[in-house]
Structure formats: structure tokens, C-alpha cells
Amino acid sequence: MSERPELPPLPDALPLPVVDNHTHLDIGAASRDSWPHHDTVPDDDAELVRLIEDAARVGVTRAVQVGCDLPSARWTVELVARQPRLLGAVALHPNEAPRLAERGELDAALDEIAELARRPRIVCVGESGLDYFRTGPEGRAVQQESFRRHIALAKELDVALQIHDRDAHDDVLRILQEEGAPRRTVFHCFSGDADMARRCVEAGYYLSFAGTVTFKNAQGLRDALAVTPLDHLQVETDAPYLTPVPYRGRPNASYLVPHTVRAMAQVLNVDVPSLCRALDETAEQLYGPWD
């Protein structure tokens, strides 16, 4: 198999610390031969520690590690227990739900996620939602039922919910309205337009922007960012995916967040320290303190 592309260099440090709202260290630290896909979670902390320390060097001092299938959710629980710079999120990714349902395993998997979500330092249910890009019409009912179960769990535990929404904007918003959204609801890797951003903010949701906001063909996403108030914003990597310009196509990691933050500051017409301060304060409102 082909070797993983070389990791980009460290950028200039941010003036104030920020949080990576959404990263997959289980994938980012997978073996080089398996990038960008993997079948097992890593069993060695060495690369994980390096990625975490590199991020801290450039001002990305904390991160939310997201486990979105059972193996990675179990691994996330163990990882955040020993890494003080990390808090955790666990859920079943929407594309997992139809696969599990076909094997008659969905209910048991959701029950285990509910148990894992109660573990120490797990502060979020996510990523859950709808993905109509990779799952066809035959899987949508199962995805929607799984999404409703995750919404209920986040409300029961009074933790944040991180939403995966791909090509499913209307149904995601409808189900949130029908179920009643958790009081801290975050659209991970927001992909809507300016009108959707306004609707989300009006509903009290938070929008997290990834490296996609730096892409040349993403003007609609920048328009959405421009109408989002600072106190409803988060920044993320979704590492190892969605690497910001100028390193698009190479593996992403939390230490590359400064590229996205600086691009966001330009769109919002605010100085970088002010944006960093707002992002950091909102992250603590969403997830609580890291210590």
C-alpha cells in the first residue's frame, strides 16, 4: 500500500490558546500504510503524544477527541483518561447505523454508546446525525432513528451534541426541532450556506468550521461564517481530513488549526487574538474545563 504523505510543518503559533473542537486521533495516529483508512485503533502512544505536543506548541492546547464507532469510542474513553489535554466524544457515525442494523446489532451498539458516554471526561455525544452522501435512501430511516437516540442521550446526560450533517440539512434541522435539541448543540464541520447559518444561530446552535473554509471553491461557506456571531463559533480539524490551505491533500492534525483560525479572522474582519479568546471561551461553555 502507498506510504502516507509527509505531515506539513508547524505554522506560526497563535497569540492565545484555542481548542480543536473535533479530531480523530485514532485515525490521525494510525499506521502510515493505512492512511487515510484504518481497521484498528493505534496501540502506541508515541505518535499521539507527538501530535498533542506539536499542537500545544502553536497554541492549540486542548482538543475534543471523537470516537464514532464502537472500537474508537472505547479507545477514546481510555485515551482521555490518561491525556489531560483531551476531552472525549462518543457516538455512532450515521453511516455506521445502517451497517449495524443489517447485522441486528444497532440496539446493542447504541446501548454501549450510552454506557461509554457516562465515563469520566466524556463531555459530548457525537458525531451523530445524517449522511445522505454515503448512505442511500434505503438507509435513511435507520440513520434518523439512530440520530434521535443520540439526541435523547445528550439531553439525558446534559452534555453537548456534535452533529454530522452531509447533504441532509433540512432533515437534520427538522429532527432537532421535533426532538428538541440539547441546549449545547454543535454542527461539526458546518457545511451549510449563510441562510442555514442564520437559522442555526437563531435556534441557539453553535457552528464549527474546519479547513474547508480555506478552500478556494468554498465562498458559500465563508459567507456562512461571516454571518455567525463570535459567541456561536468553534474551530476544528476533523483530522486527519480536511487539511487547510496551503496543505490541502496532506494529512491534517490539530497543530494546523492556526491556518484555519487566521483565515476565519480575515472573513470575520476581527483580529486574531479576539477570535482566539472567543473560541476558547465558547469551548469551555460547551464542554467545561479540561482539568
N, C-alpha and C positions, 0 to 999 in steps of 0.2 A: 504494500500500500504506500501511497505517497507520503513524504515527510511533511509535518505541519509547517506552514510558513513561519518565518522568523518573527518573533514578537517585536513590535515597534519600540523605539526608545522612550525614555521617560520625558514628559513635557516639563516646561517651567511650572514650578509649584504655584498653587493658588494662594492668595493672601490670607484666607481664612479657611477653616476646615469645612468640608461638606461630607454628606453621606451618599454612597452609591445605593440607590433605592431598590435595586434589583439586579442580582448577579447569580450566575450558576457556577460556583467554584468546582462542583463535581464534574462539570464538563470542561471548564477552563483549565483544570489541572489534570485532565485525562491524558493518557499516553499520546505522544506526538504522532504515533502511527494511526491513531484512531480519530484524530480531529478531522471534521467537526462533529462526528457522531461517536457515540460510545455505548457499550453494553453493560459496563460495570462502573461503579464509582471508584475513585482512587483510594489506594491503601497506604499512601506515603504522604506525610505532611510537608515534606521538604519544599515542593513547588508551591503548595498552598501558602506556606509561611512567606516565601519569597514574594508572591503576588500581593499578599496583605501588607507586607513591609514596604514594597515599592509604592503601593497606593498611599500609605501614610506619609512617605517622603514627599509627595507632591500635594498633600493637603486633603486627600480622600481618606480620612482617618477611621471611618467606620463603614459597614455595608450590611445590607439585608441579603442573606443567602437564601435562595429559593429552591426547595425540593418539590418537584412537580410530578413525580411518580412514587410508588412505594419505596423502591431502593434508595432513591435520592432523598426522600423525606426522612427515612430512618437515618441515613448518613448525615443529613442536616442537623437533626436533633443531637447527634453525637458530636458533630463539629462545633456547634455554637457553645456547647458546654465547656469546651476547652480553649476557645478563641475569644478573648474579651472584646475584640474589635467587631465581632459579628453578632447579629441577632438573626432569627430564622423565620421563614415562612414555609408552610407545608400545604399541599393540596394535590388534587389530581388534575393535570392539564386537561383541557376539554377534549383533546384528541385521544387521551387515554381512556375516556369514559366508554366510547363505543367498543373499543378493543376488549376492555374488561367485561362489558355487558355480554358480548358474544360468547365469552367463556363462563358466564354465570358467576363472575367474581366481583361485580361492581359494588354490591351492597357491603360485602366483607371489606373491600378496599376502602370504601367511604367510612366504615366504622373504625378502621385502623387509623385513617387520617384524623378522625375526631379524637382518638386517643393520643396521637402524636402531637396534635395541636395544643394539648394541655401540658406538655412538658416545659421545663424551665427554659426561658429565653426564646421561646417560640411566640412571636408577638403579632403574627399575621397569618391569615388564611389566604393562600394564593400560590401559584396563579390559577385562577379558575375563571370560567366564562364561556365564550362561544368562539369557535373557529370554523367558519364555513369555507375556508380556503382549502384545507386539507381533508375535511370530512364532508362527504356529500349529503344530500337531503335525507338519505336513509339513516344517518346517524344523528340528526339534529334533535330529535325528541329526547334521546338519551343524554346528549350534551346539556340540553336545557334542564332536565331533571337533576343532573349532577350539579349544575350551576346553582339551582335553587337550594340543594342540600348544603352547599358551601356557604351560601348567603346565610342560611339559618344557623350554621355553626359559628360563623363570625359574630353574629348577633348574640348567640347564646354565651359565648366566651367574652364578648365585648372587646374584640380585637379588630385590627384593620383587615380589610379585604382588598387584595390586589387582583385586578381584573385583566384577563387576556381577552382582547376583542379584535378579531380579524375578520373583516368582511361581514360583520354581523351587528353593526351599530344599532339599528332600530330594535332588534330583538334583545340586545343587552340592556338598552335603556328601558324597554318595556318590562322586562322581567325584574329589574331593580325596582321599578315603580310598583309592580304587582306585589312583590315580596316585602317591600320596604327595605331600603338599603341600610347596611350598617352605618353607624354615624361617622366612621372613618373609612371611606371608600376611595380607592386609588386606581385610576386607569393606568396600568403598566404599559409602557411604550405606546403612549397615546398616538392614534393613527387617524383621528377624525379631522374634519375641517373646522373653520372658525365658528360656523353655526353650531356644530356639535359641542365645541369647547364652551361656548356661551351657555348652552343647555346644561352641560355638566356642572359648570360653576354655579349656575342658578340653583341647581339641585343640591349643592354643597359638596360635590365630589372634588377630588384632587387629581391633577394631571401630571404624569411623569413622562418626561421627554428623554429620548435616547439619542444615540449618534445619528439616527435618521434625520434629525433636524438640521444636520450639517450637509446633507446630500444636495447636490446641485438641482435635482428634479423635485425637491420637497418644498416648493414655495407654499403650497397649501398648508403644510404642517407648520411652517414658520408663521403663516397668517393665524393659525390657531394659537400658537404660542403668544403672539402679540396681543391677543385679547384675554389672556389668562392672568389674573392678578398674582402678584408675587406670593401671597399667602396661600395660594392653591397649587403651588408648583413643587415638583420634585425633579431630580435628575437621576439618570441610571445608565448602566451599560447594557444590560441583558447579555453580558459577557458569557461566552466568547463570541457572540454575534454582534452585528450592527455597529461595527467599529467606525468611529467618526472619521471624517476627512481630516487630515490628508492620508490616513492609513486604511481607508475602506478596502475590504477584501482580505485583510490580515487579521489574526486573532485579536479579539478585544479583551480588555482587563480593566479592573477598577482604576488603575493608575492613569488611564486615558480619559477619565471624566473631565479633567481641566479643559480639553479641547471642546467638549460639548458645553461646559459652563460658559466659556468665553464666547462661543457662538450664540448662546442664549442671551447673554448680556447685550450683545450687539442688536439682536432682534428687539429686545425689550427696551433698548435705549437707557439702560441703567449701568452703573459702574459695577465692576466685578465684585468688590468687597460687599456691596449692598446685596447683590444677588446671593453670594455665598452665605451671608448672615440669614437671609430669609429662608433659603433652602435648609440650612441646618436647624433653625428654629422649628420649621414645619415638620421636619423628620422626627424631632423629639415629641412634637404634639401627636404625631401619628403612631409612634412606636414606643415612646417612653425613653428613659435613659438607658444607655448601654452598660453602665456599671452595676 
